Amino acid sequence: MGRGWLLVRAGMALATVAALLAPGAARAQAPAAPPPLTDDRGRTLTLRGWNVEDKAHSGAEALSAVSERHFRDLHEQGFDFARLLVFWDDLEPRPGHYSARYLGKIERILGWAHRWHIRVVLDAHQDVFGPGFDHRGIPAWATRTDGLPFTRHPDDWFAEYFEPAVQAAFEHLYEDRDLQRAQARMWRVLAQRFAHHPAVFGYDLINEPMGRLRPGEDLPAAAHRIEAEQLTPMYNRIAAAIRTVDRRHRLFVEPTPIVGEGLPTGLGRIHDPKVVYAPHFYHATMEAGGDYDPSGHWIASYEDAVTRYPSAHHLPVVVGEWGPRDSSLPHMARFYDDALASFDRYSSGWAGYVWCYGGGYCAVDQDGRFLANKQQTARPYAPAVAGTVREQRYDPPTRTLRLGYAPSGRPDVTELSTPPAATGWQVSVQGPASARPRVVPAGKRGTIRVETRPGASGRVTVTVSPRG
């Protein structure tokens, strides 16, 4: 967050950004949609949820602000997914010393998630590298600055990524063999501990990776090189380490945050069969506290750029973070409609930022009520579809979900989720399938199971709409 200054500070003029993102800018033909995420039964999955975090650095007490309430409330609003922030500096406070208490705290949190049927991706989070710069992430003992300067920017923390010392630290993390080995060992410890935990769905290998701008580079050129030459081999190293202890869970990989400005990533192939592309979805103006501009074509530019890499490499997409700094501004209702419609076109789900109880980026207030316009994220959807999805479309004015799919031909179950609604929900099914229940009572969260008949063929259409 806090990226409103990003491109200018990095040496890229706003006029250049405007030219790159203008609706008429030359682009190659739009790629095909990325493939869907699937489970071990071949069902098409949709993940919808929120990030869960406690960034306070307090040693053994880290993550203590995360409670069972987070996962209960996520479940009760119809969500099924959480991206849980974890920190290398708490896991390995000294080289080779892994904190059993910290691992135990993560396990306790995962137990709450499992109790409330929430799938979890463990995110190795960093902000401005780590505690060497008074933030969280990579341990101070793994922070090498070459003696270069670092100046705090308390009113613009993201600017600290462009401080010489921070850029040197990223360069060493990517290039120094001993740090490469340490990062791989850290991930092997984490994956080995949770390889068989029923709540774990996958691992996000590093949050919002950045790097060094070299002489003569603007930010787009630097981001492309960092992604191609440093992030790609790093992801392959970590993937190989994780696969020595866990061959089951998915690996979520991120580009640099420049993808948020509508520029394609330079990432190369990650040699693993269970990779998920996990970009973030933030816009510089809104990160600076500004309103959404419906005529600015940012979402279309982002969608065009962000789908190229996963389409080329046949990877599903799950958006790992998104959400405006101030959701109460005049055009934010339109933003949520446009953003959610865009995600439905190309992604297998998303995690909003962030499920907490307060203001700003928080999803809900202290009493658990959604902040302005964020209630739009709680809508009917299909977490698992037993067949090939032909249509999954939500109409905001009528609050109606229409799902059409070709069944797999074997007995299986499609699952739909509905949030609490004052009217309740009614379900209708056309085709060779039957639904349980067909009515969700007012004020109740609902899980609807659509059972496909053996040998079914043709098309199943499920409609979920408000009662009355």
N, C-alpha and C positions, 0 to 999 in steps of 0.2 A: 504494500500500500504506500501512499504518499509519493506517486510517481509523476505528478503534474509537470515537473520541471525536466523530466528525464532526458528527452531528446535534445533540448537546448543545452543542458549542462554537458552532454556528451559530445557536443560539437556539431549537431545536426540542426540546421535552421528550420523553423516552423514552416517556411515556404516550401522547403524540400519535402517535409512530411505531408503537407497538403497536396503536393503534386503526386506523391506516391500513393496517397489514399483517395485521390479524387475518383468519382464514379467513372469518369471517362479514361482513366489511366489504362495503358495497354497491359493486358494480361493474357496469359495462355488460356486455352479453353478450360473451363472449370472441370475439376476431376470428378470421378464418380464418388458416390458416398462411401465413407469408410465402412468396413464390415461390422456387424453387431458383435457385442460381447455375448458369450454363451457359457452355460454351465456344463458340468460333466455329463448331463443327460441330453445335451444338445439344445436346450431351451434358450431362447433369446432373452437376455437379461437387461433390465433397466435399473440403475442405481440412482436413488435420490436421497440426499441428506445434507449434512453440514459438517464443517470442521469442528473439532473439539480440542481445546487447548488450555494449557496453563503455562505461560511463558516465564513465570517468576522463577529465578534461579535460586533454589534453596536446598541444594544437596539432596539428601535422602527424602526430603519432603516435597520435591518437585512433583507436579501433577496433582497435588493435594486439593486444588480447587475444582478438579473434575470429580463429579459425584454421580451416583446412580440416577439422580434426577435428570441429568442430561439425556441419558439413554431412554429412560421412561418417557420423557416428554417428546423426544424424537419419535419414538414408537407411537405414542398416542396421537400425534399429528399425522401419522401415515407414512413417515419416512423409514427407510431400511438401511441407511448407509452413513458411516462416519469416517472422516479422515482424521486420525488421532496423531497429533504432533508429539514426537519424541525427540530427545536431544542427546547427541553423542557426548557432549560435555558432562552430562549427568551419568550416562552409561559408563564412560571410561574416564574418570576424573584424573587418573594417573596412567601413564603408558602401561598397557598390559593388565591393569587392575579394573575389572568389571564389577560394577556395583550390584550385589545380589538384592539389596533393598530396592534399588530402582527397578530392576527386572520384576521384582515382586509387586511393585506398585502398578506397573504396566499390566501384569497378569490380573490383578484385582479389577482394574478398569475393564479389561477384556471380558472378565466374568460378568460384569454388569451389562456389557453390550450383548453378550450371548443370552442372558436372561431376558432381554427385551428384543431379541431377534434383529439385532443391528449388525450388519457386516462391517468390518473395520479394515481400513488400509493404514498400516503404520508408516508415518511420514517422517523421514530423517530431516528434521527441520533446521534451517539456519536463517538468521537475519543478520545482515552485515557480518557474515562469516562466523562470529561467535564471541565468547567472553573476552577475548583479547582486545575487543573494541566495545566492550560493555553491552554486548547483545547475547544471543543464544545460538548454539549450534556446534561448530567444530571446536574442540578443546583448545585452551590456551597453549598447552604443550605442543600442539600441532600447528601453531600459528607462526609463520616465518615472514617477517616484514622487511628484511634486508636493511633495517635501520631507517626506512623511509618514513616520512611524516604522516601523521593522522590527526585530523581536526574534527571534533564533534560538530554536528549540525542538529542541535536539539529541536529546531522547528521544521526540519526537513531531513529526517533520518535516512531516507533512501539516497540522498546525496552522498552519504558516507561510503557507498559502494565505489565511488570514483576517487576516493582518497588513495594516494600512492601506496600506503602500507596495506590497505585492504586488497588492492589489485595484486600486489606482490604475494599476499597470502593465498589467494586463489591460484595463482600461477604455480606456487610450490605444491599445493595440494594436488594439482593435476599432473605435475611433472616429476616430483621427487619420489624415487622408488620406495623409500621407507614409509612415506606418508600414504602412498598407494597401497602398500601392504597393510598398514594400520587400518585404513578405511575398509578394506576387504575383510580383515579380521573382525572389526566391529560388526559388520553386517552378518558375518557368519555366526557370531555369538547371538545376535538378536534373532536371526532366522532359526537357528537351532533350538532356541528356547521356545519359540512360538509356532514351530512348523506344524504341530498337531492341534493347536488351539482351535476350537470350533468357530470362534468369532472372527478369526483372521481370514481376510479375503486376499490381501496382497501387501506389497511393500513399495512405497514411493521412495526412490533411491536418494534423492536430494531435492530440497525445496528451492525453487527459483535460483538456479545456479547462475552465477555471474563470472566475471573474469577480467583480464587486463586488456585495455585498449593500447595497441602498439602505435608507434609513430606513423602518422599519415592515415590512420584508420578513423572513419566515423563509426557511430554505434552500430548501424546495420552490418557493416563489413566486419567489425569485431565480433558481433554476436554470431554471424554465420561461421567465422573461423573457429571461435570457441566451441560451438556446437559440433562442427565437423571434426576438428582436430583434437579436442580435449574432452568434451562430454561424451562423444561416441565411444572412444576407448575406455573411459572411466566406467560407463554403464556396462560395457562388455566385461570388464574386470570384476565389477560387483556382482553381475549376474552369474559369472562362473563361480565366484565364492559362495553365493547363496545356494547354488545348485549342488554343492557338495553336501548340504544338509537338508535341503527342502526343494523337491522337484515339483511340488504341487501348486504353490501359490503364484499369483500373477505379479509381474514386475511393472510398476508404473514409472515412466520416464518423462521428464519435463524438458522443454526447451528453455532458453533464457527468457526473461520477461518481455523482451522486445517483440515477441509474437503478439502481445496485446495491442501493438500499433498497426496490426494488419500486414506484417511482413512474414513470409514463409521461413521455416526453420532450416538450418543447415545440417541437422542431425543425419547421421548415416544409419546403416542397418545394425540393429542389436540382435546378436545371434542367439536368440532364445525363442521358443515357441509360444510363450505366454506373456508377451509384452503388451502393455496398454499405453497409449499415448495420452499424457495427462497435462495439457497446457492449462494456463490460468487465463482468466477473462476479465481484464481490468482496462479501463480507458483513462488516459492521462488527465483529461479535464475533470472527470468525476472523482478521480483520486485526489484532485486538488480541492474538492468540495463543490464543484460545479454541477449544473443540471445536465441531463441527457438532452441531446439535440436530435429529434427524430428525423430531421432532414439531412443529417450529416453523413449518412451511409456508413458509419463506422462498423456496425454489426455485419453488414453485407461484406465489407472489406475483410473483417476478421474471419468470417466464415469461409470466404474464398481462400484466404491464406492458410488457415489452420487445418484445412482438410487435405492439403496437397501431400504432406508427408505420410499421414496414416493411410491414405488411399494408395499411394505408390508402394508402401511396404505392407499393405493388407493388415492394418492394425486397428482394433477398436479404439474409440476415444471416450475418455471420461474427464470432464473438466474439473480440475482439482480444487480451484478456488474461484469465487466470483462474488460480486455484490458491491453496491455503491457505498461510499462513505456516508452520504446523507440520503436516506430513502424517502424523505418527506417533501422533496422539491417538486415543483409543478408537473414536470414531465416524467416523474418516476413511475407512475402507474403504467404509462406507455412503455417505459424501458423494460419493466418486468414482463409485459406481454411480448415484446419483440425479442427479448433475450431468451425466454423460455421456448418460444416458437422456433427460434434458431437452433437451440440445443436439440429440440425434437427432430430436426432435419438431419443432423449428422452425428450426434453423440449417443453413447449408451448410458449417459447419466452425468451427474454433477454433485459437487459438494459446495454448498454456499459457505461464505465466510461471514460470521462465525456463530456457532450456537453458544450464546452466553446470555446473561441476564442483566441488561443494563441499557446503554444507548449506543450511538454510533454504528459500528459494524455489527453489533449484536442482533441476533434474529428476534429476540423477545425481550420484554422488560422484566423487572424483578418479579412481577406476578405471573410471568409466563405468557403474557399477551404479545402477539406479533407487533413489531414496530411498523410504522406506516408502509403500506404496500407489500410488506414481506409475507403477508398471508397468501399472496398469489402463488407462492412456492408450494403451498399445501393444496394439491389438487389430485384428482384420481389419475392413476397410472397403472401400468402392468409390470410388476417386478419380474415376472417370468412368463414367457409365452411358449407353449408346447407346439411349435411349428414355425413356419416362415412368415414373418410379419409383412403384410401387404399395405396396411394402413394403421397408423396410431396417431390420432389427431384429437386435440382438445380444443373446444370452442369456448373462449372465455365468456362471451356474453350470455350463453345459455348454460355454462358450466357443465358441458356434456363431453364425455370421452367416447370416441368411437374407435374400436379396435377390430381390425380384420386380419385374419391369418389363415394360411393353409396348414392344416394339421399334419403332423409327422406320419400318421398312419398307424402308430402304436398307441396303446392306452397311456395317457399322461395327463398332467394337470397344468392348466394355465392359472396364474394367480394375479389378481387385481387388488389394489389397495385404495381405500377412500379415506379422506380426513374427516373429522367431525364436521357436521353441517346441521344448521337449524332445521332444515327440512328432511334430513336423511337422504338416502339414495335408493334408486330403483335400478334394476339390472334386467336387460332383455338380451336373449341369445337367439341368433338365427344360424341354422346349420346343424351338423351332427355332433352336438355337445349339449351339456346341461350345466346350470350354474347353481351353486350353493354358497350363501343364501341369495335370494333374488331381491331382498329388501334389507337395507341397512338402517336401523332406527335413528331417529333424530339425536344429534349430539354424540353419536358413537363413531369411533374409528371402525372401519370394516375391512375384512379380508375375504375376498370373493374367490371361490375356486370353481373353475370351469373345467369339467371333465370331458375329455374327448372319447368318443366311442371307438372300440377296436376296429381297425381297418378303415377308419373315417377318411374321406377324401372330399375334395371340393373346397369350400370356404366357410369359416366360422366368423360371424360378426357379433361382437359384444358391444352393447351400448350401456353406458352408465350415466344417469342423469338425475337431477334433483327430484325428489318426490313432490307430487302435488302440481 
